[in-house]
Amino acid sequence: MSVEQECVLGIVIDVCTRSFLLLSDKGSERMVECDTVQEFMNVLEVVTANLNEDQIEYRSEEHTSEL
């Protein structure tokens, strides 16, 4: 049995909404929303420790208000 795994290609971080949009190499997207500041900081630490700077994008306030 062959199971194809997806890899994280990039992440869009929205500090205002404490959320992360994960972008996969297969084209799918998954939103991770944090309930607390501590949870957000923990996920942010994992993201910055495991991805390159060019894989991380920070969503600006202008884009947040459009959602």
LINJODA-V21411 format. One record per pair of residues at least 6 apart in sequence whose C-alpha atoms are under 6 Angstrom apart, sorted by sequence separation. I is the first residue (numbers start at 1). GAP is how many residues later the second one is. If there is no record, write none. Layout:
# LINJODA-V21411
I/GAP
I/GAP
This chain:
# LINJODA-V21411
23/6
34/6
13/7
22/7
12/8
22/8
12/9
21/9
11/10
21/10
11/11
20/11
11/12
20/12
10/13
19/13
9/14
19/14
8/15
9/15
19/15
8/16
9/16
18/16
7/17
7/18
18/22
10/45
11/45
12/45
13/45
14/45
10/46
12/46
13/46
